[in-house]
Amino acid sequence: MTTATIFDIEELVNADSDPVLVWEAIVKAAALGRVSDIHVMSQAEGIELSFRLDGDMNHQGVMPTDLGRRLISHVKTAAGIDLGEHRRPTEGRMKLAIDDRNIDLRISAIPTIHGQDLVVRIFDRTVSLMEMVDLGLMGRQMDYINDMIQRPHGLILVSGPTGSGKTTTLYAMLRQLTGDRRKIITIENPVEYDLDGVNQTQVNPRIGVTFAIMLRAILRQDPDIIMVGEIRDEETAITAVRAANTGHLVLATTHATRASRAVETMLSLGVHPYFLAVSLRGVIAQVLVKRICPNCKTALPETADMIVDERIRPHLHADGPPCLYQGAGCPECFNTGYHGRMGLFELFLPNDQAKDLILRRASASELEKAMVQTNTLTLEEAGKLAALNGQTTMEEMVNILPSL
């Protein structure tokens, strides 16, 4: 795997460098290079800098320990973090203007045996906020989801592992729902982007403000649509389903890696199967895979004679025989062959048979069989389709899907 060199640490950093200027240069390089997270890690030999790009960690180099510690102190000060507190994990936020773009940074600091480690999440509204059409959904999937979110009430679950783009999907749905005379309230942890036309709140566990407490309070605010950032406990799960059964459209996430397992998760949290079967409009399970760089995408002609699954064939693009592709590597993609990421989606749309299975507390494997019978694609099938349509590679499928 090629490491993407985005910040030339040897050229721009030395022991006498101004940490303020170095930090601005790091953030600018990261923001312009589509980096999602900046990692500043204290090691025995110095302060290591790494960028997370398209889901992968990319080592950028090591800066002198003295400069690195001064840089960490500057970042913590700018983020409103108490410099005197170095024994406990701390968090803060800051903003920077990069080429007329306002960049929000969320900083997490933890103590380590060699000093402090920082992880800085970059929120760039111009890059990260997407419309539904940008997520990677196929035509039929888009139609199904549009139908779900236009319903006046019910429960829609978005599931997937950490870092699979669930919040991005929720935000895209909420942006599509704004302005249609319905009041939207969210509960997030934390609020990542300010959405126009949406009333956003966030939890604060340190003072006892949990998802369950906020959800109960929000139900007294006369909402039409509620977004719950994460269902992780019995009270939140039961209250969310109750809200969906009493005239609210509820959008929520779980960490289940499959659509069928999201249903199983809700039942395991104590939700009554009848109320779940009645309220559930659908489950969207998703993972993120890297997109092939369009600037250096190359067809692999030796793969043109592959046998294509008949469930996938109707969804293929009609431009010639299907084959696989790869990225050759170019300056646009930092010679990685990939540029950005896209979602792979699996939909569970409960029909009468599936609802009967929920009522019987059927296992995830039984629900999976019912899902396949409705002709909706599994994650594996969606991945193969994306590879055959030239959007990603089979290597990505091998790396991502077996772990689910």
N, C-alpha and C positions, 0 to 999 in steps of 0.2 A: 504494500500500500504506500502510495506517494504521500509524503508529508508536505502540506501546503505552507510555504514560507510567505507570510503576509507582512511581518514586521521585522526589519533588519536590525536586530538588537545589537550586533557587533558594530555597526556603523553609527548608530544613534545614541548608544549608551556607554558612558564611562563613569568612573568613580566620582568625577567632579560635576556631573550633569545635574541640572536643576530638576528635582523630582516633579515639580508642577508641569514643566514643559514636557518631560518624559511621559507623564501620565496622559497629557493631552494628545501627544503623538500616538500613544498606544491605543487610546479610545478611537481616535480618528482612523487609524489603520484598521481597527477591528470593525468599526461601523461601515466603512467603505468596502471592507472585505466580506460582508455578510456574516460576520461572526456572531454567534448567539451568546457565548459566555467567555469571559476573560478569567484565566486562572493564574493567580500569583501565589507561588508555593515556596515556603522557606525550607531549603535543603541544607545539608552540611557544607556543600561547596559553594552556595550562593542562593540567590532568589530566582527560582525558575519561572519563566513566563510561557504559558500555553494558551492556545485559542481553540474553542470548540467550533468547528465548521461542518455544517451538514451532518451533525451528530457525532463526528470523529474528533478526538483530541489531536492537536497539531502542535508539537514542541517548537517554540520560537527562539529559545536560547536561555542563557543564564546571565543575570546581571550581578554586579558586586553586592555583597551582603549589606554594606553600609548604605549604598544607594537604594537597594531594595527595601530596607527597613524605613528609610526616610520617605520612600514612595508610599509604603503601606500606611504610615502615619498621616501623610497628606490626604490620602483617599478616605481614611476613617474620619479625619477632621472635617473634610468637605461633605461627608455623608451624615454628619451629626452624631457620630459614634464617640462615646467617651474613651479618650486615649488611656485613661487610668485603669480601665477595665480590660485586662488582658488574660484573665483566668477563665472567663465564661464566653460562650458564643454570643456574638452581637450582630445586629443588623442595622442597616441604614439605607438611605436613598439620596441620590443627587441628580442634577441635570447638567448637560453640557450642550452647547450649540456647535454643531459640526457642519460646515458648509451650508448654512441656512436651514439645517435640520435640527430640531430639538430632540436630543437623545436622553431618555430616562434610564438611569442605572440603579439597579437594586444590588446592594452589597451585603454579603454574608461573610463574617470573619470568625475563625475558630483558632484556639491556641493549639500549637503543635510542639513537639520536642525541640524544634529548631527555631521557634518564634511564632509567627502568625501566618495563616493561610487566608487568602481572599478568593472568593468567587463572585464575579460581577456579571449579572445578567443584563443584557442590553435590550432595551425596548425601543424600537424605532417604529413609530406609528406608520411611516410611509412604506415600510417594508413588511411588517408583521401582520397588520390588519388586512384581512383578505375578504373578498366577496365569495359567495358560494361557488361561483363558476371557477374560481382559482384553486379550489381545494384538491382537485384531482378526481372528483366524482364522475362516474359515467352517466350517460344520458338518462337511463332508466332510474338509476340511484337518485339522481337529482330530482326527478319527477316524484319519486316516493317520498323523499324528505320534504319537498315543497308541500306535498299533500299533508304530511304529518304536522308541520308547523303552522298550517293554516287552520287546523282544528281548534274549536273554541276551548277544549279542555282535554286532559289526559296527560300521561307521563311519557317523555322521550328520554331515553338513556343514551349517553355517549360514553363508550368504554374503551379502555386501552391502557397499556403500561405507562409509567411515568415518561414524559417527554415524547408522547405520541401525537401531540397536536390537538388534544381534546378541547382545550380552552380556545384555540384558534377556530375550531369548528363551531363551538358555542357562540363565539363573538360574531362569526359570519351569519349564523342563523338569527341572532338578535338584531344585527344591522338590517337584515331583510324584513324583520318584523316591526321596526320602528315606523312611526307615522301612520299606523292604521287604526288609530283611536283606541288602542289598548295600552293600559298602564303596565310597564315592565319594571320589575325590581330584581336585582341580583344580590346574591350573597357570595363573596369571593374570599380567597385567601392567598395573597392580597389582591386588591384591584390592580390589574396590569395595565389597562388602557381606559381612558375616559371616553365612554361611548355617548354620542349625542342622542338625546331622546330616551335615555335609559337611566333609571334611578339606581345607583350602585352603592352597595354597602360591603363591609368586610368584617371578618371575624377577628377576635382578639382574645385568644385562649388565656393569656396572662392575667386578664381581669375577668375571666369566666364567660366571655361572649363567644359562644360556640355556634356551629351551624344550626343545631337544634333550637337554641334559644332565639337566634335571629329569625329562623324560619317561622317560629310561633309568633314572633312580634310582627313580621311582615304580613302574615295572614290577616292582621287587624288593620293593615294599610290599604285595603281594597284593591289589590293588584289583579290584573288579568293574566299576566305571564310572570312566572317566577323562575329564575335561574339559580340553581344550587351548585356551587363550585365543586363540591365533592360529597358523596354519601359514604360515610365510613362507620356509622354507628346505628344502633337499633332505633333510637328516638328520631334521628333525622330521616331514616328510611321510612318509618311508619308515618311520620308527619307529611313527608313529600307525597306518599301514595294517597293519604287522606286528602291532601290539597288537590291532587289530580282528580279525585272522585267527587269533589265538591265545587266543580266549575272553574278550576284554574288549569292553565297549560303550564306544566312543570318540565323544565329542561334540567337535567342533572348528569353528573359524571360518576363513574365507578372505575376502579383499577382492574376490572376483569379483562382478560386478554382476548376473549371471544364473546360474541353476542350472546350465545347460549349460557355462558358462565356468568354474564351480568344478571340474567334472570335468576340463576342459582344463588348468586351473591345476595340479591334482594330477599329471597326466601330464607337464606341462612341468617339474615339480620332480623328475622322475626316478622316480616310483612305477611299478612294473611293472604294465602294464595288466591282467594276469591277476589279481593280488592285489587290485587296486582293484575290478575287476568282481565278484570273489567277496565282498568285504567290504562294499561300499557298500550301505547300507540306503536312503539317500535324501539329497537335498539340499534345503534350505529357503533360497530366495533371498528377500530382503526389502528394502523401502524404507519410510521413514516419510513420511506425509502428514498435514497438519493436519485435525483434525476440525471440522466445522461446530459452532458454539456452539449447544447445545440450547435455550438460553434465548431466542435471537433467530432461530432457524432459520425461514426463509420459503421456501415452495414457489414455483417459477417455472412458473405454469400454461401459459405459451406453449410449454413443452417437453414437454407431455404426449402429443403425437402423434409422438414420435420412434420410428424403427424400431429395435428391440432385437435384437442379435445372438442367434441361436438357442443358441449355447453359453452365453450369460449368462442367458437367460430362466429356466431351471429354478431358478436361485439367487436370484431376486428375491423380496423380501418381497411378500406377497399383499394388502397394504393399498392397493387402488385401482390405477389405471393408473400406470406408472412415470413419474417426471418428475425434473427436477433441482432442487437447493435451493441457497440461499446464506444466509449470516449477515448480518443487517442491521446488527449492531454494537450493543453494550450495555455497561453497566458490568462485567458478569460476565466479558466477554472483552476488556476494555480497548478496546472499540470496534473490534476487529479483525475480528469475525465468526467467529473460530475459538477453540476452547477445547481445548487438548491435541492430542496426535497419536495416530495409530493405524498399525499395520503393514499393508502390502500384501504378500501372500505368493505365491510361485510354487514349486510342489513338483516335483521330479524323482524319480520312483519307478522305478528301473531294472527293466524286465521283460527277458525273454530277448533281444528285439531290441536294446534299449539296451545290454545287457551285451556283445552281439556287436559293437556299434559301439565300445564302450570297448576291447575286445580289438584292434580294428583301428585304434585311435587316431584315431577319426573326429573331424571338426571340431565346434566348438560348434554351428554351424548345422545339421549333420546330427542331432546330439543333440536340438536344439530341435524339429525336425520329429517325432522319435520321441516326445518329451514331449507334444506337442500331440495326437498320435494316442491317447494314454492318457486323453484327456478331462480332464486337469488344466489349470487355468486359468493363462494367462500373467500376468505383472505388469500388462500393459495391460488385459487382461480383468478382472483383480481390481480395478483402478482404476476402470474403467467401472462395474462392479457396485457398488462402494462409493459412487460418485457417484449412481447411480440409486436406491440404498437410502437416500439422504439422509445419508450419513456424512461425505462430503467433497465438494469441488467439482470441476468440470471444469477450472477454472483451476489447481488443484493438480496435476492430471494433466499439463497442458501444461507446468507449471514443473518437475516432478520427473522424469517418465518419459523424455522425449526425451534427457536427459543420460546415460541408461544405454545 
